[in-house]
Amino acid sequence: MSVVVAHPYAFEFEPDTTALLIIDMQRDFLEPGGFGEMLGNDVSQLRVAIEPISRVLHLFRDQGLLVIHTREGHRPDLADLPPSKRKRGNLSCGIGDVGPMGRILVRGEAGHDIIDELCPLPNEPVIDKPGKGSFYATDLQTILQNYGVKSLIVTGVTTEVCVHTTVREANDRGYECLVLTDCVASYFPEFQRVALAMIAAQGGIFGWTATSHDLIASFEKEAL
Ligand code: C5J
């Protein structure tokens, strides 16, 4: 059993039944000209999470542990895009329209893919999701069950949207979630702070929070 110093109390997990979940580290959210910028955000704010995620990703790969990536996006025919989501924001260039990185948030387009720094390996499942949560209308739960996963180390963007929705979905399905505070990011500093506080509040109502340093230290301690 590994133990991480965490909030609201120590997070215990078996590495063999734990997966690293990397949520939506796509060009559309992190690079200029994508969905994030079309919504009026300063996308450079999210880049702070790349390096810490990369360190945890390499740790999981070195240990032979399960890594799962997600991408938010839609079919090229947009048949899975609710009209409400398409209309939201009254954007002049929104989901399905052609932007500088191809059609916004559409599968197969450059903008929809994961940034080069965190490119998945062929053996790492990539979950394509049409919504904010990673369980809704995907095969994530089947994959987690097949691998015997009980705990999730959660990283990615954005903290208060797709990370939060996924952690809530996972919590309701019985998974123990540890969210790494420096491996998630928001366009809004206030939302980052409050979203993380909400996860660990009330005795860990949705899960635990810790830094990537604390997670990595738990693996180093285990190796002694
Ligand atoms: C958003 C996400 N923010 N990945 N998606 O629309 O958080």
py3Dmol code that shows the C-alpha trace and the ligand (Angstrom):
import py3Dmol

protein = """\
ATOM      1  CA  MET A   1       0.000   0.000   0.000  1.00  0.00           C
ATOM      2  CA  SER A   2       1.384   3.458  -0.947  1.00  0.00           C
ATOM      3  CA  VAL A   3       0.514   6.515   1.127  1.00  0.00           C
ATOM      4  CA  VAL A   4       0.506  10.137  -0.104  1.00  0.00           C
ATOM      5  CA  VAL A   5       0.442  13.192   2.149  1.00  0.00           C
ATOM      6  CA  ALA A   6      -2.850  14.735   1.007  1.00  0.00           C
ATOM      7  CA  HIS A   7      -5.896  16.800   1.937  1.00  0.00           C
ATOM      8  CA  PRO A   8      -8.059  16.226   3.901  1.00  0.00           C
ATOM      9  CA  TYR A   9      -5.990  13.213   5.091  1.00  0.00           C
ATOM     10  CA  ALA A  10      -3.506  10.666   3.750  1.00  0.00           C
ATOM     11  CA  PHE A  11      -4.450   9.023   0.435  1.00  0.00           C
ATOM     12  CA  GLU A  12      -3.772   5.275   0.352  1.00  0.00           C
ATOM     13  CA  PHE A  13      -3.586   3.335  -2.901  1.00  0.00           C
ATOM     14  CA  GLU A  14      -2.212   0.191  -4.503  1.00  0.00           C
ATOM     15  CA  PRO A  15      -0.211   1.228  -7.587  1.00  0.00           C
ATOM     16  CA  ASP A  16      -1.332  -1.907  -9.465  1.00  0.00           C
ATOM     17  CA  THR A  17      -4.992  -0.914  -9.155  1.00  0.00           C
ATOM     18  CA  THR A  18      -4.413   2.776  -9.879  1.00  0.00           C
ATOM     19  CA  ALA A  19      -4.578   4.652 -13.194  1.00  0.00           C
ATOM     20  CA  LEU A  20      -3.255   8.073 -14.146  1.00  0.00           C
ATOM     21  CA  LEU A  21      -6.041   9.992 -15.892  1.00  0.00           C
ATOM     22  CA  ILE A  22      -4.921  12.925 -18.073  1.00  0.00           C
ATOM     23  CA  ILE A  23      -7.954  14.989 -19.022  1.00  0.00           C
ATOM     24  CA  ASP A  24      -8.245  17.013 -22.251  1.00  0.00           C
ATOM     25  CA  MET A  25      -4.651  18.244 -22.631  1.00  0.00           C
ATOM     26  CA  GLN A  26      -5.612  19.175 -26.212  1.00  0.00           C
ATOM     27  CA  ARG A  27      -4.381  21.954 -28.472  1.00  0.00           C
ATOM     28  CA  ASP A  28      -7.954  23.261 -28.570  1.00  0.00           C
ATOM     29  CA  PHE A  29      -7.670  24.208 -24.883  1.00  0.00           C
ATOM     30  CA  LEU A  30      -3.952  25.008 -24.574  1.00  0.00           C
ATOM     31  CA  GLU A  31      -2.890  26.650 -27.814  1.00  0.00           C
ATOM     32  CA  PRO A  32      -3.919  29.914 -29.495  1.00  0.00           C
ATOM     33  CA  GLY A  33      -6.629  29.588 -32.145  1.00  0.00           C
ATOM     34  CA  GLY A  34      -8.551  26.778 -30.447  1.00  0.00           C
ATOM     35  CA  PHE A  35     -11.811  26.417 -28.536  1.00  0.00           C
ATOM     36  CA  GLY A  36     -10.383  27.900 -25.321  1.00  0.00           C
ATOM     37  CA  GLU A  37      -9.332  31.101 -27.062  1.00  0.00           C
ATOM     38  CA  MET A  38     -12.599  31.328 -29.019  1.00  0.00           C
ATOM     39  CA  LEU A  39     -14.334  31.413 -25.624  1.00  0.00           C
ATOM     40  CA  GLY A  40     -12.270  34.513 -24.766  1.00  0.00           C
ATOM     41  CA  ASN A  41      -9.691  32.881 -22.502  1.00  0.00           C
ATOM     42  CA  ASP A  42      -5.966  33.472 -22.116  1.00  0.00           C
ATOM     43  CA  VAL A  43      -4.864  29.931 -22.991  1.00  0.00           C
ATOM     44  CA  SER A  44      -1.301  30.469 -21.736  1.00  0.00           C
ATOM     45  CA  GLN A  45      -2.731  30.118 -18.200  1.00  0.00           C
ATOM     46  CA  LEU A  46      -3.124  26.360 -18.643  1.00  0.00           C
ATOM     47  CA  ARG A  47       0.446  25.647 -19.697  1.00  0.00           C
ATOM     48  CA  VAL A  48       1.660  25.671 -16.093  1.00  0.00           C
ATOM     49  CA  ALA A  49       0.287  22.119 -15.701  1.00  0.00           C
ATOM     50  CA  ILE A  50       2.258  20.598 -18.611  1.00  0.00           C
ATOM     51  CA  GLU A  51       5.607  20.076 -16.899  1.00  0.00           C
ATOM     52  CA  PRO A  52       4.235  18.580 -13.645  1.00  0.00           C
ATOM     53  CA  ILE A  53       1.925  16.252 -15.624  1.00  0.00           C
ATOM     54  CA  SER A  54       4.873  15.195 -17.760  1.00  0.00           C
ATOM     55  CA  ARG A  55       6.854  14.231 -14.639  1.00  0.00           C
ATOM     56  CA  VAL A  56       3.983  12.111 -13.282  1.00  0.00           C
ATOM     57  CA  LEU A  57       3.380  10.595 -16.734  1.00  0.00           C
ATOM     58  CA  HIS A  58       6.998   9.470 -16.978  1.00  0.00           C
ATOM     59  CA  LEU A  59       6.841   8.022 -13.466  1.00  0.00           C
ATOM     60  CA  PHE A  60       3.763   5.950 -14.400  1.00  0.00           C
ATOM     61  CA  ARG A  61       5.359   4.830 -17.643  1.00  0.00           C
ATOM     62  CA  ASP A  62       8.624   3.866 -15.874  1.00  0.00           C
ATOM     63  CA  GLN A  63       6.637   1.840 -13.304  1.00  0.00           C
ATOM     64  CA  GLY A  64       4.573   0.112 -16.021  1.00  0.00           C
ATOM     65  CA  LEU A  65       1.325   1.547 -14.598  1.00  0.00           C
ATOM     66  CA  LEU A  66      -1.850   2.340 -16.486  1.00  0.00           C
ATOM     67  CA  VAL A  67      -2.165   5.754 -18.167  1.00  0.00           C
ATOM     68  CA  ILE A  68      -5.435   6.916 -19.758  1.00  0.00           C
ATOM     69  CA  HIS A  69      -5.905  10.106 -21.778  1.00  0.00           C
ATOM     70  CA  THR A  70      -9.183  11.847 -22.634  1.00  0.00           C
ATOM     71  CA  ARG A  71     -10.154  14.293 -25.367  1.00  0.00           C
ATOM     72  CA  GLU A  72     -13.305  16.388 -25.527  1.00  0.00           C
ATOM     73  CA  GLY A  73     -14.744  16.603 -29.028  1.00  0.00           C
ATOM     74  CA  HIS A  74     -17.307  15.576 -31.566  1.00  0.00           C
ATOM     75  CA  ARG A  75     -17.867  13.450 -34.640  1.00  0.00           C
ATOM     76  CA  PRO A  76     -17.101  15.231 -37.933  1.00  0.00           C
ATOM     77  CA  ASP A  77     -20.843  15.064 -38.777  1.00  0.00           C
ATOM     78  CA  LEU A  78     -21.580  16.684 -35.363  1.00  0.00           C
ATOM     79  CA  ALA A  79     -24.361  14.143 -34.789  1.00  0.00           C
ATOM     80  CA  ASP A  80     -23.262  13.814 -31.125  1.00  0.00           C
ATOM     81  CA  LEU A  81     -23.201  17.582 -30.518  1.00  0.00           C
ATOM     82  CA  PRO A  82     -26.262  18.766 -28.583  1.00  0.00           C
ATOM     83  CA  PRO A  83     -27.706  21.898 -30.252  1.00  0.00           C
ATOM     84  CA  SER A  84     -27.552  23.592 -26.829  1.00  0.00           C
ATOM     85  CA  LYS A  85     -23.771  23.064 -26.669  1.00  0.00           C
ATOM     86  CA  ARG A  86     -23.302  24.264 -30.237  1.00  0.00           C
ATOM     87  CA  LYS A  87     -25.236  27.495 -29.601  1.00  0.00           C
ATOM     88  CA  ARG A  88     -23.688  28.255 -26.186  1.00  0.00           C
ATOM     89  CA  GLY A  89     -21.643  31.450 -26.093  1.00  0.00           C
ATOM     90  CA  ASN A  90     -22.928  32.874 -29.410  1.00  0.00           C
ATOM     91  CA  LEU A  91     -19.438  32.370 -30.838  1.00  0.00           C
ATOM     92  CA  SER A  92     -18.516  33.667 -34.306  1.00  0.00           C
ATOM     93  CA  CYS A  93     -16.193  30.634 -34.585  1.00  0.00           C
ATOM     94  CA  GLY A  94     -17.513  27.794 -32.424  1.00  0.00           C
ATOM     95  CA  ILE A  95     -17.633  23.999 -32.303  1.00  0.00           C
ATOM     96  CA  GLY A  96     -17.549  22.539 -35.820  1.00  0.00           C
ATOM     97  CA  ASP A  97     -16.416  25.775 -37.487  1.00  0.00           C
ATOM     98  CA  VAL A  98     -13.039  26.066 -39.200  1.00  0.00           C
ATOM     99  CA  GLY A  99     -10.354  27.731 -37.081  1.00  0.00           C
ATOM    100  CA  PRO A 100      -6.562  28.046 -37.401  1.00  0.00           C
ATOM    101  CA  MET A 101      -6.061  24.437 -36.161  1.00  0.00           C
ATOM    102  CA  GLY A 102      -8.898  22.918 -38.214  1.00  0.00           C
ATOM    103  CA  ARG A 103     -12.538  22.482 -37.216  1.00  0.00           C
ATOM    104  CA  ILE A 104     -13.006  23.451 -33.575  1.00  0.00           C
ATOM    105  CA  LEU A 105     -13.344  20.487 -31.158  1.00  0.00           C
ATOM    106  CA  VAL A 106     -13.868  17.983 -33.989  1.00  0.00           C
ATOM    107  CA  ARG A 107     -12.210  14.545 -33.883  1.00  0.00           C
ATOM    108  CA  GLY A 108      -9.389  14.075 -36.355  1.00  0.00           C
ATOM    109  CA  GLU A 109      -8.527  17.782 -36.524  1.00  0.00           C
ATOM    110  CA  ALA A 110      -5.137  19.116 -35.336  1.00  0.00           C
ATOM    111  CA  GLY A 111      -6.725  21.232 -32.621  1.00  0.00           C
ATOM    112  CA  HIS A 112      -8.587  18.272 -31.159  1.00  0.00           C
ATOM    113  CA  ASP A 113      -5.440  16.245 -30.572  1.00  0.00           C
ATOM    114  CA  ILE A 114      -3.315  16.072 -27.442  1.00  0.00           C
ATOM    115  CA  ILE A 115      -0.349  18.468 -27.221  1.00  0.00           C
ATOM    116  CA  ASP A 116       3.016  17.073 -28.358  1.00  0.00           C
ATOM    117  CA  GLU A 117       4.516  17.253 -24.840  1.00  0.00           C
ATOM    118  CA  LEU A 118       2.021  14.655 -23.523  1.00  0.00           C
ATOM    119  CA  CYS A 119       1.484  12.585 -26.669  1.00  0.00           C
ATOM    120  CA  PRO A 120      -0.045   9.176 -25.738  1.00  0.00           C
ATOM    121  CA  LEU A 121       1.914   5.975 -26.363  1.00  0.00           C
ATOM    122  CA  PRO A 122       0.185   3.322 -28.521  1.00  0.00           C
ATOM    123  CA  ASN A 123      -0.628   1.179 -25.436  1.00  0.00           C
ATOM    124  CA  GLU A 124      -2.308   4.052 -23.553  1.00  0.00           C
ATOM    125  CA  PRO A 125      -6.098   4.187 -24.012  1.00  0.00           C
ATOM    126  CA  VAL A 126      -7.440   7.493 -25.367  1.00  0.00           C
ATOM    127  CA  ILE A 127     -11.079   8.168 -24.465  1.00  0.00           C
ATOM    128  CA  ASP A 128     -13.010  10.424 -26.848  1.00  0.00           C
ATOM    129  CA  LYS A 129     -15.818  12.091 -24.950  1.00  0.00           C
ATOM    130  CA  PRO A 130     -18.564  14.376 -26.224  1.00  0.00           C
ATOM    131  CA  GLY A 131     -19.206  15.991 -22.841  1.00  0.00           C
ATOM    132  CA  LYS A 132     -17.396  17.429 -19.882  1.00  0.00           C
ATOM    133  CA  GLY A 133     -17.390  14.226 -17.820  1.00  0.00           C
ATOM    134  CA  SER A 134     -15.088  11.379 -18.904  1.00  0.00           C
ATOM    135  CA  PHE A 135     -17.665   8.665 -18.091  1.00  0.00           C
ATOM    136  CA  TYR A 136     -20.664  10.090 -19.957  1.00  0.00           C
ATOM    137  CA  ALA A 137     -21.140   8.341 -23.348  1.00  0.00           C
ATOM    138  CA  THR A 138     -17.688   6.697 -23.238  1.00  0.00           C
ATOM    139  CA  ASP A 139     -16.213   3.264 -22.475  1.00  0.00           C
ATOM    140  CA  LEU A 140     -14.018   4.554 -19.627  1.00  0.00           C
ATOM    141  CA  GLN A 141     -15.815   2.549 -16.933  1.00  0.00           C
ATOM    142  CA  THR A 142     -15.520  -0.679 -18.934  1.00  0.00           C
ATOM    143  CA  ILE A 143     -11.791  -0.069 -19.412  1.00  0.00           C
ATOM    144  CA  LEU A 144     -11.251   0.674 -15.704  1.00  0.00           C
ATOM    145  CA  GLN A 145     -13.167  -2.486 -14.748  1.00  0.00           C
ATOM    146  CA  ASN A 146     -11.184  -4.620 -17.190  1.00  0.00           C
ATOM    147  CA  TYR A 147      -7.896  -3.351 -15.720  1.00  0.00           C
ATOM    148  CA  GLY A 148      -9.164  -3.777 -12.130  1.00  0.00           C
ATOM    149  CA  VAL A 149      -8.721  -0.083 -11.346  1.00  0.00           C
ATOM    150  CA  LYS A 150      -9.924   1.202  -7.960  1.00  0.00           C
ATOM    151  CA  SER A 151      -8.086   4.536  -7.639  1.00  0.00           C
ATOM    152  CA  LEU A 152      -7.514   7.402 -10.054  1.00  0.00           C
ATOM    153  CA  ILE A 153      -4.750  10.004 -10.051  1.00  0.00           C
ATOM    154  CA  VAL A 154      -6.468  12.887 -11.833  1.00  0.00           C
ATOM    155  CA  THR A 155      -4.729  15.574 -13.896  1.00  0.00           C
ATOM    156  CA  GLY A 156      -5.602  17.864 -16.829  1.00  0.00           C
ATOM    157  CA  VAL A 157      -7.826  20.796 -17.733  1.00  0.00           C
ATOM    158  CA  THR A 158      -9.858  22.630 -16.834  1.00  0.00           C
ATOM    159  CA  THR A 159     -10.041  22.175 -13.088  1.00  0.00           C
ATOM    160  CA  GLU A 160     -13.579  23.443 -12.566  1.00  0.00           C
ATOM    161  CA  VAL A 161     -15.097  21.979 -15.740  1.00  0.00           C
ATOM    162  CA  CYS A 162     -13.911  18.637 -17.134  1.00  0.00           C
ATOM    163  CA  VAL A 163     -11.722  17.685 -14.164  1.00  0.00           C
ATOM    164  CA  HIS A 164     -14.484  18.430 -11.654  1.00  0.00           C
ATOM    165  CA  THR A 165     -17.220  16.741 -13.679  1.00  0.00           C
ATOM    166  CA  THR A 166     -15.053  13.634 -14.088  1.00  0.00           C
ATOM    167  CA  VAL A 167     -14.120  13.461 -10.401  1.00  0.00           C
ATOM    168  CA  ARG A 168     -17.789  13.723  -9.428  1.00  0.00           C
ATOM    169  CA  GLU A 169     -18.732  10.974 -11.900  1.00  0.00           C
ATOM    170  CA  ALA A 170     -15.860   8.765 -10.686  1.00  0.00           C
ATOM    171  CA  ASN A 171     -16.706   9.337  -7.026  1.00  0.00           C
ATOM    172  CA  ASP A 172     -20.303   8.262  -7.584  1.00  0.00           C
ATOM    173  CA  ARG A 173     -19.044   5.081  -9.284  1.00  0.00           C
ATOM    174  CA  GLY A 174     -16.890   4.138  -6.276  1.00  0.00           C
ATOM    175  CA  TYR A 175     -13.440   5.234  -7.458  1.00  0.00           C
ATOM    176  CA  GLU A 176     -11.022   6.916  -5.023  1.00  0.00           C
ATOM    177  CA  CYS A 177      -9.732  10.074  -6.721  1.00  0.00           C
ATOM    178  CA  LEU A 178      -6.552  11.987  -5.907  1.00  0.00           C
ATOM    179  CA  VAL A 179      -6.401  15.296  -7.794  1.00  0.00           C
ATOM    180  CA  LEU A 180      -2.881  16.701  -8.219  1.00  0.00           C
ATOM    181  CA  THR A 181      -3.109  20.428  -7.539  1.00  0.00           C
ATOM    182  CA  ASP A 182      -0.186  21.458  -9.755  1.00  0.00           C
ATOM    183  CA  CYS A 183      -1.245  19.088 -12.565  1.00  0.00           C
ATOM    184  CA  VAL A 184      -4.657  20.698 -13.113  1.00  0.00           C
ATOM    185  CA  ALA A 185      -5.235  24.221 -14.407  1.00  0.00           C
ATOM    186  CA  SER A 186      -7.951  26.779 -15.002  1.00  0.00           C
ATOM    187  CA  TYR A 187      -8.281  29.977 -17.033  1.00  0.00           C
ATOM    188  CA  PHE A 188      -9.476  31.573 -13.753  1.00  0.00           C
ATOM    189  CA  PRO A 189      -7.192  31.582 -10.656  1.00  0.00           C
ATOM    190  CA  GLU A 190     -10.199  31.930  -8.342  1.00  0.00           C
ATOM    191  CA  PHE A 191     -11.929  28.895  -9.881  1.00  0.00           C
ATOM    192  CA  GLN A 192      -8.711  26.876  -9.548  1.00  0.00           C
ATOM    193  CA  ARG A 193      -8.510  27.610  -5.832  1.00  0.00           C
ATOM    194  CA  VAL A 194     -12.182  27.049  -5.069  1.00  0.00           C
ATOM    195  CA  ALA A 195     -12.586  23.961  -7.263  1.00  0.00           C
ATOM    196  CA  LEU A 196      -9.698  22.246  -5.481  1.00  0.00           C
ATOM    197  CA  ALA A 197     -11.011  23.284  -2.068  1.00  0.00           C
ATOM    198  CA  MET A 198     -14.441  21.814  -2.939  1.00  0.00           C
ATOM    199  CA  ILE A 199     -12.973  18.374  -3.686  1.00  0.00           C
ATOM    200  CA  ALA A 200     -11.249  17.951  -0.312  1.00  0.00           C
ATOM    201  CA  ALA A 201     -13.835  19.800   1.819  1.00  0.00           C
ATOM    202  CA  GLN A 202     -16.257  17.992   4.153  1.00  0.00           C
ATOM    203  CA  GLY A 203     -13.888  15.102   4.818  1.00  0.00           C
ATOM    204  CA  GLY A 204     -13.070  14.633   1.128  1.00  0.00           C
ATOM    205  CA  ILE A 205     -16.587  14.845  -0.271  1.00  0.00           C
ATOM    206  CA  PHE A 206     -15.375  14.048  -3.820  1.00  0.00           C
ATOM    207  CA  GLY A 207     -11.802  12.896  -3.134  1.00  0.00           C
ATOM    208  CA  TRP A 208      -8.338  14.031  -2.087  1.00  0.00           C
ATOM    209  CA  THR A 209      -5.858  16.688  -3.251  1.00  0.00           C
ATOM    210  CA  ALA A 210      -2.051  16.612  -3.123  1.00  0.00           C
ATOM    211  CA  THR A 211       0.882  17.994  -5.088  1.00  0.00           C
ATOM    212  CA  SER A 212       2.728  15.965  -7.701  1.00  0.00           C
ATOM    213  CA  HIS A 213       5.795  16.216  -5.446  1.00  0.00           C
ATOM    214  CA  ASP A 214       3.915  14.422  -2.667  1.00  0.00           C
ATOM    215  CA  LEU A 215       2.762  11.699  -5.065  1.00  0.00           C
ATOM    216  CA  ILE A 216       6.279  11.204  -6.443  1.00  0.00           C
ATOM    217  CA  ALA A 217       7.699  11.147  -2.889  1.00  0.00           C
ATOM    218  CA  SER A 218       5.320   8.293  -2.015  1.00  0.00           C
ATOM    219  CA  PHE A 219       6.751   6.204  -4.871  1.00  0.00           C
ATOM    220  CA  GLU A 220      10.335   7.038  -3.821  1.00  0.00           C
ATOM    221  CA  LYS A 221       9.575   6.008  -0.224  1.00  0.00           C
ATOM    222  CA  GLU A 222       8.086   2.736  -1.444  1.00  0.00           C
ATOM    223  CA  ALA A 223      11.283   2.032  -3.449  1.00  0.00           C
ATOM    224  CA  LEU A 224      13.588   2.354  -0.349  1.00  0.00           C
TER     225      LEU A 224
END
"""
ligand_1 = """\
7
C5J
C -14.084 23.008 -21.160
C -12.710 21.170 -20.380
N -13.612 23.848 -20.238
N -11.908 20.235 -20.846
N -13.601 21.748 -21.255
O -14.960 23.364 -21.912
O -12.648 21.553 -19.225
"""
view = py3Dmol.view(width=600, height=400)
view.addModel(protein, "pdb")
view.setStyle({"model": 0}, {"cartoon": {"style": "trace"}})
view.addModel(ligand_1, "xyz")
view.setStyle({"model": 1}, {"stick": {}})
view.zoomTo()
view.show()
